Structures are given as structure tokens and as C-alpha cells.
Amino acid sequence: MRTRAAIAYRRNAPLVVEELELDPPQTGQVLVKLAASGVCHSDLSAITGTIPMPLPFVVGHEGAGTVVEVGPGVRSVRPGDRVMLSFITPCGRCRFCTVGRPNLCLSFWLQPRGGLIDGTKPFHKDGRRYNMMTRTGTLSEYTVVSEQAVVPVPPGTPLDRAALLGCAVTTGVGAVLNTAKVEPGSTVAVLGAGGVGINVVQGARLAHASRVIVVDRIAEKLEAARRFGATDCVDASLGDPVQQVLELTEGEGVDYAFEAIGNPTTIEQAFRMLRFGGTAVVIGIAPGEATISVPASLFPYGERRLIGSMYGSARMRVDMLRYLQLYFQGQLLLDELVSRTYTLDQVNEAFDDLRAGRNIRGVVVFEET
């Protein structure tokens, strides 16, 4: 079949929207008609090369849609099911999958990037096979993914909202609830008020943190953070954010600091904001050659910790549905995350807005959801 898709052919260049051929689903694979795909900073990082992704590739990893066809052996979904996609495809067999940590699936992370978990590449044109962003390629009208990447959702679920659970929501909320396990009454700092950072704020609110301090350089983002649960805002353009956070906490620092940018400087700042016994959680993806420098003495003095979080330490088929339920209960804000919707032909405008920090989340919509 044919599908229109947004393709990255060159680094730091506009995407090309064109028609590709898409193979039918093979054994263990599912054909999905996309309803919506979020426009995520990780997509931009793959376009620039910060996240390694071989060219050319179909962009997008935050999607939801309807199952059209399933390959042999697929049991968990059938045509007509509405699904959201996990950008990590767990194998279900490796040591991490079997102990309940599928976000660290060895098969997903150690196999060559670009194809599905079985190595196939369903997108092609004129004899050339195309890679897929995180084995999903959701900025396409249709995609073929492994069965393990689809998470069925209840009938009536708005798919443009479910798409957000594919990355930003699960990554941000999960970093608080799963990775850090923030306790009620804790103080939290969030560095970066983009799509992931805003969901860290939501996670902190859900965890009943007593104070949530958000750090950014864009006034509109700080204002938005308050709507999602921030109690204090720090404009990093007005002075040293570490000193500003220390002043807000009477010199003690915070119990938890979450870095949602992927910048060595802000990672170091997150660590320096910690009080005794504090934990800094790095969520943002920095360039592969980047390094950080923090005072070694601060680890034993005060028992501070510096840890990482990948995909919110998610058990995808458990946590993504759990967050969706919180949305239905009015506890997790998804509608308010969507700043603007775009057509597929407007995808480069969506990425321009992402670079400029105009949106909390832009969403490419393929059909009425």
C-alpha cells in the first residue's frame, strides 16, 4: 500500500512529505492507520543527529490510531481496535523485560536502529528501504509496528490525546512516580518547561509534592507551568538559577531536581540545587560526546544522588493505561497540553514552532479523533 510520510533525508534540513510504499504486516506485526502524532523534541534531536538515527528515516514516535490489519501470530489486537504506540518495543524475553523493566529492553536498545525489532523495514520506495524513528515512524498516515509496541485503549478514547502518552506524558510523569518515587511533602525543581518538563510538573502534583519550582528562560512556558501545578517559577535569564532556587528554599535546596533539557550545564545545575539527601534525575538526552562536571565531595557529603530516567521507567502496557485512567478521572491534564494542531503538510511549521518554544505540544492530526 501507499502512505504519505514526513521523511528526514539530511541533518538540520526541512522534512520532505512524500508518498512511500508500505509492506503489509508480517508475522508479529500490526498495520496502524494513524489518527495523530505528537511533535516531540526527541524527533528534532534525531533530525539534528543528537540522537543517532540513520538517514533517511520516517520521523515521529508519539502516535495513536486504529488497527487496520494484523500479521500471523498477533493475538493482543485485531482490526478496528484503537491503540496508542509505545516508542520502546520490548521483546518480553530479555533479563530486563522479565523483571518488569521493559523500558530497558536489551533487544530494543542493542539491536541496530532504524528497523523493527525483528530487523525488517516496512517503508520503501524505488528499491530503497527507509528507517523509522524509534521503530514506529508515526508522522505517516499509516505505519507498521511490532505487536509489542501497540497498547489497546478503551473505546471512545480521544486518539489525539492518547498519542501524547507515547512519549511526553509517560516520560515526565513516570520520572516522578516510577524513577524518583517522590514522597508527599517533598520539594521539587524542574529544569525545562517543555513537553516533558510540564509533565514532570504534573507528576509532582500527583505525588503531592509540597513545592514545585520550575526553571526556564521563556516567560510563556513559566506561565504555562503554573497551570499544570508549579508553585514557583524561576526565570533563568535573570540570573543564576541555582542561586534563585536556593533563595526560594532558605538555602537548603530541593529534595528532587529533574533535568528535562539534555544540556550538560543544566544537569550540573540540577545537582547543585539538591539539599542533603537529594536526588537529581536526568531525563533530557544530551549529545553523545557531552560530559558533566560536579563536585565529587557533594556525593558523600549530604548523600546526594544523580540518576537517569528512560521513558519514565515505564511498564508500558501498565503505566500508559494507568495515566490514561488518570486523565479520564480529571487528575491528569492532556487536553491542556495541546497548544496547536497541524496537518502533515504543515509538519515543518510544527518543528519551527517547537524550536521557537511556542508550544507545550504540537500535534499532527491525520483524521477526526
C-alpha positions in Angstrom: 0.0 0.0 0.0 1.0 3.7 -0.3 1.2 6.2 2.6 2.3 9.8 2.8 5.0 10.4 5.4 7.4 13.0 6.7 11.0 12.0 6.0 14.3 13.3 7.2 16.8 13.0 4.3 19.5 15.3 5.7 20.6 16.7 9.1 19.2 20.1 10.0 17.1 20.3 6.9 13.4 20.6 6.3 11.5 17.4 6.2 10.1 16.1 3.0 6.5 14.9 2.9 6.1 12.3 0.1 4.5 9.0 -0.7 6.2 5.8 0.2 5.3 2.1 -0.2 4.5 0.2 3.0 4.7 -3.5 3.2 1.8 -5.4 4.8 2.3 -6.6 8.3 4.4 -9.8 8.6 4.5 -12.3 11.5 4.0 -10.5 14.8 3.4 -7.1 13.1 0.4 -4.7 13.1 -0.7 -2.2 10.4 -2.0 1.0 12.1 -3.8 4.0 10.5 -2.5 6.9 12.4 -5.0 9.4 13.8 -2.5 11.8 15.4 1.2 12.1 16.2 2.8 14.4 18.7 5.8 16.6 17.6 8.5 15.9 20.1 11.9 17.4 20.8 13.3 13.9 20.5 12.2 13.9 16.9 14.2 17.1 16.4 17.2 15.6 18.2 17.1 12.7 15.7 16.9 15.1 12.8 19.9 17.0 14.1 21.8 13.9 15.0 21.9 14.4 18.7 20.0 11.1 18.9 21.7 8.7 16.5 19.2 7.7 13.8 20.4 6.6 10.3 19.1 8.5 7.3 16.7 8.6 5.7 14.0 7.9 8.3 10.3 8.4 8.8 10.0 10.8 11.6 7.7 10.5 14.6 7.3 8.3 17.7 4.3 9.7 19.6 1.3 8.2 17.9 -2.1 6.7 18.2 -4.5 5.3 15.7 -6.7 2.3 14.6 -5.5 -1.2 13.7 -6.2 -2.0 10.1 -4.6 -5.4 9.7 -2.5 -7.8 11.8 0.1 -10.3 10.7 0.2 -14.0 11.6 0.6 -14.8 15.3 -0.8 -11.4 16.6 -3.2 -12.1 19.5 -3.4 -8.9 21.6 -5.2 -6.7 19.0 -7.4 -7.1 15.9 -8.6 -4.8 13.1 -10.7 -2.0 14.4 -9.0 -1.7 17.8 -7.9 1.8 18.8 -4.3 1.8 20.1 -1.5 4.1 21.3 2.1 3.3 20.4 5.0 2.8 22.8 8.2 4.1 21.3 10.1 1.3 23.1 9.2 -2.1 21.7 10.0 -4.6 24.4 10.9 -8.1 23.4 9.4 -9.7 26.6 12.2 -12.2 26.9 15.4 -10.4 27.9 16.6 -10.0 31.5 15.1 -6.6 31.9 11.7 -7.4 30.4 11.4 -10.5 32.6 12.0 -8.5 35.8 9.4 -5.8 34.9 11.8 -3.2 33.4 10.8 -3.3 29.7 11.9 0.3 29.2 15.5 -1.1 29.3 14.8 -4.0 26.9 18.2 -5.2 25.6 16.8 -6.3 22.3 15.4 -2.8 21.7 18.5 -0.9 22.7 21.2 -3.1 21.4 19.9 -4.0 18.0 20.7 -1.7 15.1 18.5 1.3 14.9 16.1 2.0 12.1 14.0 -1.1 11.6 11.5 -3.0 13.7 12.6 -5.3 16.5 12.9 -8.2 14.1 15.1 -6.1 11.7 12.5 -5.6 9.0 12.0 -2.1 7.4 8.4 -1.9 6.0 8.8 1.6 4.4 10.4 1.7 1.0 10.5 3.5 -2.4 12.2 2.6 -5.7 14.1 -0.2 -4.1 15.3 1.8 -1.2 14.4 0.9 2.4 13.6 3.7 4.9 14.4 3.7 8.6 11.8 4.5 11.3 12.2 6.8 14.3 12.2 4.5 17.3 10.8 1.6 15.3 7.4 3.4 15.0 7.6 6.2 12.4 4.3 7.9 13.4 4.5 11.0 11.2 2.9 8.9 8.5 -0.7 8.2 7.5 0.0 4.5 8.1 2.7 2.6 9.9 3.6 -1.0 10.6 4.9 -1.8 14.0 5.7 -4.8 16.2 2.8 -6.2 18.2 4.6 -5.4 21.4 4.6 -1.6 20.5 0.8 -1.3 20.5 -1.2 -0.6 23.6 -5.0 -1.0 23.2 -7.1 1.8 24.6 -10.8 1.8 25.7 -13.5 2.6 23.0 -14.1 6.3 22.9 -10.6 7.3 23.9 -9.6 10.5 22.0 -6.7 9.4 20.0 -5.1 12.8 19.7 -4.8 12.7 23.5 -3.7 9.1 23.7 -0.9 9.9 21.3 0.7 12.1 24.0 1.1 9.1 26.2 3.5 7.7 23.6 6.3 9.8 25.0 6.0 13.2 26.8 3.4 12.2 29.4 4.8 8.8 30.2 8.4 10.1 30.3 7.6 13.1 32.5 5.1 11.7 34.9 6.9 8.4 35.2 10.2 10.1 36.1 8.5 11.4 39.2 6.3 8.4 40.1 8.4 5.5 39.0 12.1 6.6 38.8 12.4 9.0 41.7 9.3 7.8 43.7 8.8 11.3 45.0 7.2 11.3 48.5 4.3 13.5 49.6 5.5 16.8 51.0 8.8 16.8 49.0 10.2 19.8 47.3 10.8 19.5 43.6 12.7 21.6 40.9 12.1 21.1 37.2 14.6 22.4 34.7 12.9 22.9 31.4 9.2 23.6 30.9 8.8 21.9 27.5 6.5 18.9 26.8 8.4 16.6 29.1 9.1 19.1 31.9 5.4 20.1 32.1 4.6 16.5 32.7 7.2 16.3 35.4 5.3 19.1 37.0 2.1 17.1 36.6 3.8 14.1 38.2 5.0 16.1 41.1 1.4 17.4 41.6 0.1 13.8 41.5 2.8 12.8 44.0 1.6 15.6 46.4 4.9 17.5 46.4 4.7 20.5 48.7 6.6 22.8 46.3 7.3 22.6 42.6 9.8 25.1 41.3 10.0 25.4 37.5 13.1 26.8 35.8 13.1 28.1 32.2 14.1 31.1 30.2 10.8 31.7 28.3 8.1 33.6 30.2 5.2 31.9 28.4 6.5 28.5 29.4 6.8 29.5 33.0 3.2 30.9 32.9 2.0 27.6 31.4 3.8 25.6 34.1 1.7 27.3 36.8 -1.4 26.0 35.1 -0.1 22.4 35.5 0.9 22.7 39.1 4.0 24.8 39.5 4.1 26.7 42.8 7.1 28.9 41.9 8.8 29.9 38.7 12.5 30.9 38.2 13.5 32.8 35.1 17.0 31.5 34.3 17.6 34.6 32.0 17.6 36.8 35.1 20.4 35.2 37.0 22.0 32.0 38.3 19.0 29.6 38.6 20.8 27.6 41.3 21.1 30.6 43.5 17.5 31.5 42.8 16.3 28.1 43.8 18.4 28.1 47.0 17.0 31.5 47.9 13.4 30.1 47.5 14.3 27.2 49.8 16.0 29.2 52.5 19.4 28.0 51.4 18.6 24.3 51.7 17.9 23.3 48.1 15.3 20.8 46.9 14.6 17.1 47.6 14.4 16.3 43.9 15.6 18.1 40.8 14.5 16.9 37.3 16.5 17.9 34.2 14.3 17.8 31.1 16.5 19.5 28.6 19.6 17.4 27.9 22.2 20.1 28.4 25.4 19.5 30.5 25.1 22.9 32.2 21.5 22.3 33.4 22.4 18.8 34.5 25.1 20.3 36.7 22.7 23.0 37.9 20.1 20.3 38.9 22.7 18.5 41.0 23.8 21.8 42.7 20.2 22.6 43.6 19.9 19.5 45.9 19.6 19.6 49.6 21.1 16.9 51.9 19.7 13.5 50.8 18.5 15.0 47.5 18.2 13.2 44.1 18.8 14.7 40.7 17.1 12.9 37.8 18.4 13.3 34.3 15.6 12.9 31.7 16.9 15.0 28.8 19.1 13.4 26.1 22.4 15.2 25.7 24.8 14.8 22.7 26.8 11.6 22.9 30.1 13.4 23.4 28.8 15.7 26.2 30.2 15.4 29.7 29.4 17.0 33.0 31.4 18.1 36.0 30.1 18.2 39.5 31.9 18.5 42.9 32.7 14.9 43.9 32.6 15.8 47.6 28.8 16.5 47.3 28.1 12.8 46.8 29.2 11.7 50.3 28.6 15.0 52.0 24.9 15.0 52.2 24.4 11.7 50.4 23.2 13.3 47.2 22.4 11.1 44.2 22.5 11.6 40.4 20.4 9.1 38.4 18.9 8.7 34.9 15.4 8.1 33.8 14.4 6.5 30.4 10.8 6.7 29.4 9.7 7.3 32.9 10.9 3.8 34.0 7.7 2.7 32.4 6.0 -0.7 32.2 4.3 0.5 29.0 1.2 -1.7 28.9 0.6 -1.0 32.6 1.6 2.6 33.1 0.3 4.1 29.9 -3.2 2.8 30.6 -2.8 4.0 34.2 -2.1 7.5 33.1 -5.0 7.4 30.6 -7.3 6.4 33.5 -6.0 9.4 35.5 -6.9 11.6 32.5 -10.5 10.2 32.5 -10.7 10.9 36.2 -9.6 14.5 35.7 -6.4 14.2 37.6 -4.0 14.3 34.6 -4.3 17.2 32.1 -4.0 16.1 28.5 -6.3 18.5 26.7 -4.4 21.5 28.0 -1.1 20.1 26.7 -2.1 20.6 23.1 -1.1 24.1 22.0 -1.8 23.7 18.3 -2.7 21.0 15.8 -1.2 20.7 12.3 -1.8 18.8 9.1 1.0 16.5 7.8 1.8 19.1 5.1 2.4 21.7 7.9 5.0 19.4 9.7 7.9 21.8 9.1 5.9 24.6 10.6 5.3 22.4 13.6 9.0 21.9 14.0 9.7 25.6 13.6 7.2 26.3 16.4 8.9 23.6 18.5 12.4 25.2 18.0 10.9 28.6 19.0 9.3 27.2 22.1 5.8 28.3 21.1 4.0 25.1 22.0 3.7 22.9 25.0 2.9 20.2 22.5 2.1 20.4 18.8 0.1 17.6 17.3 -0.2 16.5 13.7 -3.7 15.3 13.2 -4.5 12.9 10.3 -8.2 12.4 10.9 -11.0 13.4 13.2 -10.3 11.7 16.6 
